[in-house]
Amino acid sequence: MERDELLLLGRIDGKLDGISKHLQAQDERLDKIDGRLRAVEQKAAVIGAASGGAMSLGVALIVEGMKHWLGRGGPGSGP
C-alpha cells in the first residue's frame, strides 16, 4: 500500500509542478499585456487632454466672436 501512496504523491507533485509552470507563464503574459495597455492608456490621455484643450479654445473663440459681433449690432446692422 505504501508504494501506491508514494506513486500517487509523485503524480500529484508532478501535476502541481505543471500547474505552477503554467501560472508563471500566464503571469509573464499578463505583465506584457499590462505594459502594452499602459502605453495605450497614456497615449489616449495625452490625446484626450490635447483635444479637450483645442475644443475649449475653439469654444472660447466662438463666444468672443459672438460677443464682438453682437456688440456691433448683430444681424442686419450692415457694414
C-alpha positions in Angstrom: 0.0 0.0 0.0 2.9 2.4 0.8 4.2 2.1 -2.8 0.8 3.1 -4.3 0.6 6.1 -2.0 4.1 7.2 -3.0 3.3 6.8 -6.7 0.1 8.8 -6.1 2.0 11.5 -4.2 4.5 11.7 -7.1 1.8 12.2 -9.6 0.2 14.9 -7.5 3.6 16.6 -7.1 4.2 16.4 -10.9 0.7 17.9 -11.6 1.4 20.7 -9.1 4.7 21.5 -10.8 2.9 21.7 -14.2 0.3 24.0 -12.8 2.9 26.2 -11.2 4.8 26.5 -14.5 1.6 27.3 -16.4 0.7 30.0 -13.8 4.2 31.6 -14.2 3.7 31.7 -18.0 0.3 33.3 -17.5 1.8 35.9 -15.2 4.5 36.8 -17.7 1.9 37.1 -20.4 -0.3 39.3 -18.3 2.7 41.5 -17.5 3.4 42.0 -21.2 -0.3 42.8 -21.9 -0.4 45.2 -18.9 2.7 47.1 -20.2 1.2 47.5 -23.7 -2.2 48.6 -22.3 -0.5 51.1 -20.0 1.3 52.7 -23.0 -2.0 52.9 -25.0 -3.8 54.5 -22.0 -1.0 57.1 -21.6 -1.2 58.0 -25.3 -5.0 58.2 -25.0 -4.8 60.5 -22.0 -2.4 62.8 -23.9 -4.6 62.9 -27.0 -7.7 63.5 -24.8 -6.1 66.4 -23.0 -4.9 68.0 -26.2 -8.2 67.6 -27.9 -10.0 69.0 -24.8 -7.7 72.0 -24.8 -8.3 72.6 -28.5 -12.1 72.3 -28.1 -12.1 74.8 -25.2 -10.0 77.2 -27.2 -12.4 76.9 -30.1 -15.4 77.5 -28.0 -13.8 80.5 -26.3 -13.0 82.0 -29.7 -16.6 81.4 -30.9 -18.0 83.0 -27.8 -15.7 86.0 -28.0 -16.6 86.4 -31.7 -20.3 86.3 -31.0 -19.8 88.9 -28.2 -17.9 91.1 -30.6 -20.5 90.6 -33.4 -23.5 91.3 -31.1 -21.7 94.3 -29.7 -21.6 95.8 -33.2 -25.3 95.4 -33.6 -25.7 91.8 -34.6 -27.5 90.7 -37.8 -28.8 93.4 -40.1 -26.5 96.1 -38.8 -24.8 96.4 -42.1 -21.1 97.1 -42.8 
